């Protein structure tokens, strides 16, 4: 079993400390980054086949206050002195944080090698106030609650659709459904990315390597399988003729006709060693982010002979992407935590920084005037023309806001740890 790409945030109050065992419910694998206000302690990434396991001593532990840029030393400190403990092989690599009690104010961000995003807040600090109608957004409302880790979200003129990591695909009317959303599918294997057109809803199943389709009105819990044998498919997009997705584990970008492709999808791009994640399309091209290589790429819808066009490199954890008629917008979810843009025709590998985000930005969406994104704790926006690095907070105290979508009047998002699907009316303005 391969772990999915997960991000763990443990915001620890400096006054009392918080037992991480109250937050950590599973073992995660991949990158470990530790931050404190004004300090950066280090990042560790196990090698591709290594197994790194840390079992901290069950005692109150305080991180050093001095700066440490040595990731191995950082890992050793967290692992109780042994940075390479554990077995090798192509199996789940893990770190256990269940015995720790941290009293230093910090954020622990844990990102595994493949999969999706989790953020868990354990802070006793007061969250910043939410714009509750007096500024650029109305107070958030709950579309649905009690969902099983809702992950990604899509919207059309009538309904909101979402995937949940409990294996379900759901929908609810934009106007509300009395917290009784309709189940379109269940028993799905880690349903993740979701997209919608005028007839159907489409999603990726990471753990089973499948791409699925169901009519908007329902499919009697018998969705159509468009493709199988995919390698941890995650991001998904749709246009008038085809559905497109990223395969994280083998570095491919794929497409299949909406009506099906006899389980023989077309490979648009394949680059060894890459991990494509987010994906978006316009009338001529498909765009994607690669969180491992730190790149933003572009390829014609017909394919590019495995030679996609580079829009930007040097992006730290390029995560989610959205496009409009002029620009591509994306989030950098790792160390530098930025929201960026580049003209779809290219920007000489000099993208524009729209915002520096204090908490790692997750998914991104765009409308005619603004770029929107989720973080571990909220939802924010910035005008597509820029906001002087002063984005507007639309909602705070969200329990790991994850997927995001926008229509002409509202923004919609999921809270992965809160089990909610939310919306808020937004005011538009000329950028």
N, C-alpha and C positions, 0 to 999 in steps of 0.2 A: 504493500500500500504506500502511495506517495502522499505526503502531506500537501495541503493546498496553501497557496500564498496567503499568509495571515499576518496582520500587524497587531501587536499587543501594546496598548498604552496603559501604563500604570502611573497616574499622576498622584504623587505622594505628598501629603501635607507635612510641612517641616515641623509643625508643633507637636503632633502626636505620633506620626508614623502610621502606616497602614499595612496590615498583613496581606501580602500578595496572594496568599492562599484563599483569601476572600474573593479574589478576582479570577485567578487562573484556574480554568476548568479543564484544560487539555494541554498537551505538550506540543510545542511548535518547533519548526525547524527553519534554519536559514541564516539571515543576517541578524546581528544584534547591534543595536545602536543605543548608547546611553547619553542623555543630555541632562544638564542642569542650567538654570538661568545664567547666561554669560559664559558657560563652559561646555566643552565638548569632550567627552571622555574616550570615545573610540568606537570603531565598528569592527565586527568580526564576521567573516564568512567562511564556513567550513568548505573544504574542497568538494568536488563534484561527487565523490564516492565515499567520502569520509563519514564517520558517525561521531558527532560531538555530543556528549551528554554531560550535563552539569548537575550535581546534587549538592546544593549549598548546605552548610551546617545549619541546624535548626537553632539559630540564635539571632539576636538583634545584630544586624550588620549595617555598618555605615560605609558608604563609598568614600574613597579618598577625595579630598577637596582640591588637590592639585590636578592640573591638566595632564592627561595621558593620551598620547596619540598612537600608542602601540596596541593594535587590536588583540594580539596574542596575550599581552600582559593584561589587557582589560578582561579578556575572556577568562584568563587564569584567576583573576581576582573574583570574578563572579562564580567560577567553577570550584572555588575552594582550593586553588593551587594547581589543578590539573586541566590544562586547556584542551587536551586531546584524549580524555578518558572516553571509553566506549568501544564499540566494535565497528568494523568496516563492512562495506557491501552495499548493494543497491536496495536499501531498506529505509525505513523512517528514521531520520536523525532527529534528536530531541534535546531539549533543555528543560529541566524541571525547576520552576521557581517557587514551588509550593512551600518551601521552608523559610523563605526570606521575610524579614520585616525591615523595611527601609524607613529611615527617619530623615534622609536628605531630600530636599525638594527636587524632583527630577521627573523625567519621562523615560520609560523604558519602551523602546520600539522594537518589536520583534517581527521580522519579515522572512517567511520561508521561501524556498527556491521556486515553487510553483503554486499557483492557486489564487485565493481571494483575500480580502482585507477584513481583519477584525480589529476593533479598538475597544478596550475596556477601561473605563475611568474609575479610579479608586480614590479620587480626591475628596477631601472634606472642605475644600475651598469653595467660595461662592462664585458661581459662573457670572460672566458679564451679562448685563441686561440685554434682552431681545428687543429689536424694533417691533413694537406691538401696535402698529397702525399709524403712528404719528409721523413716520418717515417714509421709507421706500417699500414697505411691505406691511400687509395686514397681519394680525396675530395668527400664528400657525394653527391649523385645525387638524384633527385626527381623521383621516380617511378610514383607517382600519387599525385595530390594536389586537394584541394577543396572537400575532403571527409568529411563525417559527423561523426566526432569524431572516427577515426579508432583506434581500441583497440588492438586486437591480430593479429598475422601474422604467416603464415606458407609458406613453399617454397618446390617445387619439382624441377626436372631437367629443367623444362620449364617456370613455372609461379610462381608468388607471389600471395598469397591469404590472404584476411584479413576480419575481422568482423568490422563493424562500429556501434556505439551506436545509429545511426539513423535508425537502423533496416535492414541494407543491408549486404550482403556478396558479396565480389567483388574479381576479379582477374585481373592481368595484366602480360603480358609476361616479363620475366626477362630482355630481351633486350629492353623493352619499349613498350608502347602502345599509344604514342602521347597524353598522359593524357586522354585517352578514355578507361578506364578499363571496363571490362565486368561485368555486374551485374548477379550474379548467383541466388540471392534470395533477396527479399525485404519484408517489412512488418513483419520482425522477431522481437520478443519481447526481446530487449536488448541482441542481440547476443554477445557472449563474447569469450570463448576459442575456438580455431580452430585447426584442425589437418588434415592431408592429407595423402593419400596413392596413389597407382598407378592407382586407378579408380575413387576415390570419395574424396570429401571434407566433413568434419564433423564439427559441431559446437554445442555449448550449448546456449540455450536461457534462461537467468536467470529469467526473469519476468514471462514467461509462463511455466517454469519448464519442458522444452522439450529438447530433443537431436535430431539433424537433420542431414540429409545426402543429398548430391546432386552430381550428376556425374560431373567430371571435365570439361566435354564439355558443361555442362548446364543441366537444368531440367525444362525448361519452367516456371521458378519461381514456381515450385511445388515440393519442396524438400520432401523427405521421412522422416516421423517421426519415429524414432527408439524407443523413450521412451517418455512418458508424465508422469505428476504427480510427477516429481522430485522436490527436495527442494532446489531451487536456485542453479542449476548446474553451475559450472564455469570452472574449469580445465578439459581438455580433452586430451586424448592420444589414439593412434591407433597402432595395430600391424597387423600381417598377418591374424588374425582370428577374432579379437574383437576390440570394441571401449570401452574405460574406461573413467570415469568421477568422479569428486567429487561433492557431495551435501553439500553445506556449512551449510544449516540451520538445517539439522538433523544428521550430523556427519557420513554420509555413503559414501562409495566408491563402485561404481557400474561398471558392464560391460554388454555388449550386443554383440551378434554376428554381424558381419558386414552386413550379409544378413537380419538381423532382429531377434527379440526375442519375437514376439507377444505381445509387450509392457509389457513383464515380465522380465526385466533385472535381472541379478544375483547380489546379494549383497555380495561383498567381505569382507567388514568390516563395522561395525557399533559400534561407541563408543559414548555414550551419553555425551553431553556437549562439543563435539569437533566441530571444524569448518575447515574441510579439504579444501585446496585451490588448490595449484599447484599439478600436477600429471605427472608422467613419467613412462615408462615401459622399460624393457629389455626382453631377451628371457625367463626369468624365473619368474620375479617378477614385481609388480607394487609398485611405491614409491610415497609418497605424503607429503606435508607440512601441518601443522596445525597452522595458524597464531594466534589463540586464546590460544591454549595450549602450543605453542612454541616448537612443536615437529616435527621430521622428522621420518616417519614410512615406513615400508616395509611389503608386504604380497605376498605370491605366487599367480601367475595368477589364480590358481584354487580356491583360497580362503584360509582363515586362521582361521575360526571359531570365528571371531570377536576378535582374539588375535594377532594383527599385531606385528611385531618385531620393537622395538625402536632402531633407529640409533642414534638419538640425542634428548636431551631435553634441556630446559633452553635457547632455541633460541627465540629471541625477535621479534615476528612478522614473523615467518618463512613463506615465501611468495611464491616464484616460485622455481621449481626444474627441473634439467636436469640430465641425467645419461649417462655415457659411459661404456665401458667394465670393468672398474676398480672402479670408484667412483660415488658418488652422489654429486651434487653441488646445493647449494641453496642460496637464498638471505634472509637476515633478515631486514625487512623493517621498523621496529619501532625504538626504542631508540638507540640501538647500531649500526645499519646500517652497516651490515657486509656481505661479500660474503664468504661462507664456503664450505668445502668439507669433506666427510667421505667415507671410503671404503665401497662398497656395501655389503661386508661381515661383516661389523661392525668396529667400531673404539673405543670400550669401552666407548662410550658416550664422547669421547674427539675429536671432529672434529677439523680440521685444518682451521685456519683463513687465507684466501687468500688475503683479502683486507678489510680495513676500508674505508667506502665510505662517503664523506662529505655531499652528498645529498642522500636521501633514495633510495636504489636500488629496482628496480621493477622486471621485468621479466629477466630470465636467459636462456642462450643457451650454448652449448658446441660443439666443433669439435675435431679433433685429437690432437690439440696442445693448444688451448686456451678456457677459459671461457669468455663469453660476457654477459653484462647486460646493462639494461637501467636505467636511473634515471629521475628525474623531469626535468633535463636540458641537458642530454646528453647520450652518449653511451661510454662504456669503456670495456677493456679486461684485463685479467691476464693469464699468462701461467698456464696450469693445474698443473704444478709442483711447482708453486709459483712465485711471482714477488717481493719479499721483501717488500710487502705492498706498492708497487709503481705501480699501474695499469696504463695502457696506455689509454689516452683519445682518442677515435676515432672520436667523434663528440661532439661539444658543441652547446649552444644556440638552443637546440631542445625544442620545446614547449610541454613539458611533454611527453618525449619518453616513450612508453608503451610496446607493444609487441615486441619480438625479435626472429629472426630465423637466421640460418646460413647454408650455403652449403659449398662446397669445396673451393670456391673462394671469397665469399662475405658475408657480414652481412646485414640483413634487419631489419628495425624497423618502428614502427608507431609513429606519434606525435599526441597524443590525442587532444591537444588544437590547434595544428597547422593544423590539417586536412590533413596531408601528410603521404605518405608511402615512405620511404627512403632506399637507399642502399649505400654501400661503399665496394670497393675491399679491401681485407685484405691480408697482407703478413703473411705467416705462417713461423714458426721457431720451431726447436726442443725444447721442454720444458726442 
